[in-house]
């Protein structure tokens, strides 16, 4: 792709854009289910993981935004839902305390395994040095997301940090983007949005006139049948830098 002139501002997502956080849930659920194999027997751990994933997909498809602020509780609901689906299919009922322990272990595991994508810090620092105004725009609970911002040394790298739980609104609400741009002193035509969620980081930003870049870190491509057309697709933030930067 031909190098593009940098914009005045960038709005950058955090989870699975700067940090490896919640991507590839099937792998994570299979790992956690395997840890509880003895208690799940005779059910194979992978069958339990598949049931939980199936329920989680349905749950998040219609979940109210408030559940983004209560991830731990949402995970307990999804494990219970997976257990209920297995019982309905004729398998032995699994105890509720096991559902809670699996859900909570999943939450702890996600925190343990989180890391900054290679080159992300350096790219953000370089963009700032090149004069780009930067906003970190992330959904989620105030305490959880703020802890990540501090743990991974992100606050000082951005001119504006916007966390859903602290501001009372989040993506894909239009005011989430408008507020961030106002904080940076820019307009939509001056701005790029970068992130891994097609609805949050492509659909709504494009409607507002923002140049929308989709982060496809694993190179899996757009979901089959997707009608969303990002303005650009990248696999790492480093691709945002001009070749001479």
C-alpha positions in Angstrom: 0.0 0.0 0.0 1.3 3.5 -0.8 2.3 5.4 2.3 -0.4 7.8 3.5 0.0 11.3 5.0 -0.6 11.1 8.7 -3.8 12.7 10.0 -3.9 15.4 12.7 -5.4 12.9 15.2 -6.0 9.3 15.9 -8.5 7.6 18.2 -7.0 4.3 19.2 -8.8 1.4 20.8 -7.0 -0.5 23.7 -8.1 -4.2 24.0 -6.8 -6.3 21.1 -5.4 -3.2 19.4 -2.7 -2.1 21.7 -3.0 -5.1 24.1 -3.6 -8.7 23.5 -6.6 -9.0 25.8 -9.8 -10.8 24.7 -9.0 -12.2 21.3 -9.4 -15.9 20.3 -11.8 -16.8 23.2 -12.1 -20.4 22.0 -8.4 -21.0 22.8 -8.8 -19.4 26.2 -12.0 -21.3 27.2 -10.4 -24.6 26.1 -7.4 -24.0 28.3 -9.5 -23.1 31.3 -11.9 -26.1 30.8 -8.9 -28.4 30.6 -7.8 -27.1 34.0 -11.1 -28.4 35.4 -11.1 -31.7 33.5 -11.4 -33.9 36.6 -14.5 -32.1 37.9 -16.1 -31.9 34.4 -15.6 -35.7 33.8 -17.0 -37.6 32.0 -17.7 -34.6 29.8 -14.7 -33.7 27.6 -13.4 -30.2 28.5 -13.6 -29.2 24.8 -17.3 -30.0 24.8 -17.9 -27.8 27.8 -15.8 -25.0 26.2 -17.9 -25.2 23.0 -21.2 -25.0 25.0 -20.0 -22.0 27.0 -18.8 -20.3 23.8 -22.1 -21.0 22.1 -24.1 -19.4 25.0 -21.6 -16.5 25.2 -22.1 -15.7 21.5 -25.9 -15.5 22.0 -25.6 -13.6 25.2 -23.3 -10.9 23.8 -25.3 -10.6 20.6 -28.2 -9.0 22.5 -26.5 -7.8 25.7 -27.1 -4.3 27.0 -24.0 -2.1 27.1 -24.0 -2.3 31.0 -22.7 -5.8 30.8 -19.4 -4.4 29.4 -19.0 -2.9 32.8 -19.7 -6.2 34.6 -17.5 -8.7 32.7 -16.9 -11.0 35.6 -20.6 -11.3 36.3 -21.3 -11.8 32.6 -18.8 -14.6 32.4 -20.5 -16.4 35.3 -23.8 -16.1 33.4 -22.3 -17.5 30.2 -20.7 -20.5 32.0 -24.0 -21.2 33.7 -25.7 -21.0 30.4 -23.3 -23.4 28.8 -23.8 -25.8 31.7 -27.6 -25.5 31.3 -27.3 -26.3 27.6 -25.3 -29.4 28.3 -27.9 -30.6 30.9 -30.7 -30.0 28.4 -28.8 -32.1 25.9 -28.9 -35.0 28.4 -25.5 -34.7 30.2 -25.2 -34.7 33.9 -26.0 -31.4 35.7 -22.9 -29.6 36.7 -22.9 -27.7 40.0 -23.3 -23.9 40.2 -20.2 -23.5 42.3 -18.1 -25.1 39.6 -19.6 -22.6 37.0 -18.6 -19.7 39.3 -15.0 -21.1 39.8 -14.5 -21.7 36.0 -15.8 -18.2 35.2 -13.6 -16.5 37.8 -10.6 -18.5 36.7 -11.2 -17.4 33.1 -11.3 -13.8 34.2 -8.0 -14.2 36.2 -6.4 -16.0 33.2 -7.3 -13.2 30.8 -5.6 -10.8 33.2 -2.5 -13.0 33.6 -2.0 -13.5 29.9 -2.5 -9.9 28.8 0.5 -8.1 27.1 1.3 -5.2 24.9 1.6 -6.1 21.3 5.3 -5.9 20.1 6.1 -2.4 18.8 2.8 -0.8 20.1 4.5 1.5 22.6 7.2 2.5 20.2 4.7 3.2 17.4 2.4 5.3 19.7 5.5 7.3 20.9 6.6 7.9 17.4 3.2 9.1 16.2 3.1 11.5 19.1 6.6 12.7 18.3 5.5 13.3 14.7 2.8 15.6 16.0 -0.3 13.4 15.8 -2.9 14.1 18.5 -3.7 10.9 20.2 -6.8 9.6 22.2 -7.1 6.2 23.8 -10.8 5.3 23.5 -11.8 2.2 25.3 -15.0 0.5 26.5 -15.3 -1.2 29.8 -15.5 -0.7 33.5 -13.6 2.2 35.1 -11.5 0.3 37.5 -10.6 -2.6 35.2 -9.7 -0.4 32.2 -7.9 2.3 34.3 -5.8 -0.5 35.9 -4.7 -1.6 32.4 -3.9 1.9 31.4 -1.6 2.2 34.4 -0.2 -1.4 34.3 0.8 -1.0 30.6 2.1 2.5 30.9 -0.3 4.1 28.5 -1.6 7.3 30.2 1.4 9.5 29.4 1.4 8.4 25.8 -1.9 9.9 25.0 -3.3 13.5 25.0 -6.7 12.2 26.0 -7.7 8.9 27.8 -11.4 8.1 27.5 -12.8 5.1 29.4 -16.4 4.2 29.1 -16.9 3.5 32.8 -15.4 6.9 33.7 -17.2 9.0 31.2 -20.6 7.3 31.2 -20.7 6.5 27.5 -18.8 4.4 25.1 -18.5 3.1 21.5 -20.6 2.8 19.3 -22.4 5.8 20.8 -21.6 8.8 18.5 -20.8 11.0 21.4 -17.9 8.7 22.3 -16.1 9.7 19.1 -17.3 13.3 19.1 -16.2 13.8 22.7 -12.7 12.4 22.0 -12.3 14.6 18.9 -13.4 17.7 20.9 -10.9 16.9 23.6 -8.2 16.7 20.9 -9.4 19.9 19.1 -10.0 18.2 15.8 -12.8 17.3 13.4 -13.8 14.0 11.7 -11.9 14.9 8.5 -8.7 15.2 10.6 -9.1 11.9 12.3 -8.4 8.2 12.0 -10.0 5.6 14.2 -8.1 2.3 14.8 -9.4 -0.8 16.4 -10.4 -4.5 16.2 -14.2 -4.2 16.5 -16.0 -3.7 13.1 -19.0 -2.0 14.6 -17.2 0.2 17.1 -14.2 1.1 15.1 -15.4 1.1 11.5 -19.2 1.4 11.0 -20.0 4.3 13.4 -16.7 6.2 12.7 -17.3 6.0 8.9 -20.8 7.3 9.4 -19.3 10.3 11.2 -16.8 10.9 8.4 -13.8 9.4 10.3 -11.3 7.3 8.3 -11.7 3.9 9.8 -8.8 1.3 10.2 -9.6 -2.2 11.2 -7.0 -4.1 13.3 -6.9 -7.7 12.1 -3.9 -8.8 14.3 -4.2 -12.5 13.5 -4.7 -12.0 9.7 -8.0 -13.8 9.7 -9.7 -11.4 7.3 -13.2 -10.0 7.5 -15.9 -12.4 8.8 -17.7 -14.4 6.1 -20.6 -12.4 4.7 -19.5 -9.2 6.3 -20.8 -6.1 4.5 -18.5 -3.8 6.5 -15.7 -2.2 4.4 -12.9 -0.7 6.5 -11.0 2.1 4.8 -7.8 0.2 5.6 -6.9 -3.1 7.3 -3.7 -3.5 9.3 -2.1 -6.3 11.5 -0.1 -4.0 13.7 0.0 -0.4 14.8 3.5 -0.1 13.2 1.8 -0.1 9.8 0.4 3.3 10.6 3.9 4.9 10.5 5.1 6.3 7.2 8.0 4.4 5.7 10.4 7.3 6.5 9.3 7.6 10.1 
